[in-house]
């Protein structure tokens, strides 16, 4: 506190005088520091630290991909150009529509990548298609 200002929280001693003058300076400094620490703690609770710090606060990377990205191409650095047969294109479009019926509006790129990943998880199916195309001769 400023010199000469009265402390509204100070208790009067038995003589009717404030304890401020009787307290050692270090106790007043400790009291002020405790108040500052308390204000700092409230500020931390109201304004959490940004993610990335190890404080147990919200981390955006914990969110599912569709919620943590800003654009459909976020985190997608590789481009796979794929030429397909007309029949395959028709089936891909049907599969994309089926997925949209199940999940609602979605990005076509998400549907395509999910279908692509599903194919990689089912290599036995890919093997049978390749055999139909003549790869087992």
N, C-alpha and C positions, 0 to 999 in steps of 0.2 A: 504494500500500500504506500501511497504517497505520504511524505512526512507531514504531520499535522492533520491528516484525515483521521476521523474516528472510525473504529472498527465496529460495525453494527452487530457483529457476531461475538464480540468480546463480552465476557461476563465481568460484572463489577465485583471487586473484592469487598470485604466487610467494611472498609473505610469509605466505600462509595467511589473509589478510584478504579480506573481501568487497569487490567492486568498487563496491557501492552507495554507499559514502561517497566514493569517488573520482570517480564519475560526476557530471557537472553535472546540476542539477535539470531543465534543458530536455530532456536525453537521456532521463531517466526518464519525463518527461511524454510525450515522443514515443513511447516504448515502450508506455506505458499506452494512448495514443491508438491505436496500431497494434493492440493487443489488442482494444480496444473496436470498432474498425472491423471486425476479423475476426469478432467475435461478432455484430455487426450484419449482416454479410454472410450468416452462417449463418442468422440469424433470418429474413432476407429470403427465403432459399431454402426454408426450412421453412414460412414463412407468407407466401405471395405476396400482393402488393397487390391490392385489389379491382379487378374489371374496370372499364373506363372510363379507367384511367390508361394512359399511353402507354408501357408497359414491355414490350410484347410478350407479356403474359400472356393467359390465356384470356379471351375476350370472348363473353358469352352470345348476343349478336346474330349471331354467326357460325354458330350452330346452325340447323338447319332449323326451320321454324315449329312442327312437332309436338313438338320436343324443348325448345324454349326457353320455351314457354308454361306457365302454371300451371293454367289452365282452358281449356275449349274456346272460350270467348268472348274470351280475351285478344287484344288488337290488333284486335278486330272491334267497331267503333263504330257502323256503319251497319246498319239493319234494313231488309230488303226484304220487304215483305208481298206475296205473289204468289198470286193466285187463278188456278187452272188448271182445264182441262177434266178430267173423270174419266179419260179416256184418257191424258192427259198425266201425271196423278198415278200411274196404273198403270205407265207407262213409267219414270217417275222412281224409283219403288220398285224396279222390276226392275234399273235401272241401279245404284242404290245397293247392291243385293244382289250384283250382278256385281262391283262394285268391292271389296266386303267379301270375296268369294271370292278375289280376287286378292291382297289385302293383309292379310287377317285382320281381327280386330276393329278397328273404326274408328268415329269419331263420325259420326252421320248429317249433322250440320252440315258437316263437312269434305267428305263425299261430295257433298252438295248444292252447295256452293260450287265444288268442282272441276268438276262437271257444268255449272254456270252459266258458269264461266270457259271451259270447252271450247267451249260454244256461242258465246261471244264471239270465239273464235279461228276459228270456222267460220261466218262470216256468210253465205257462199254457201248453206249448208244452211238457215240461218234465212230467207234470201230465198226459197228454194224452198217452205218451209212457208207463208210469208206469201202467196205466189202461190196455193198450194192453198186458202188461206182467202179468196181473192178480192181481194187487194190490188193486183192488176195490171189491174183493170178500168178 
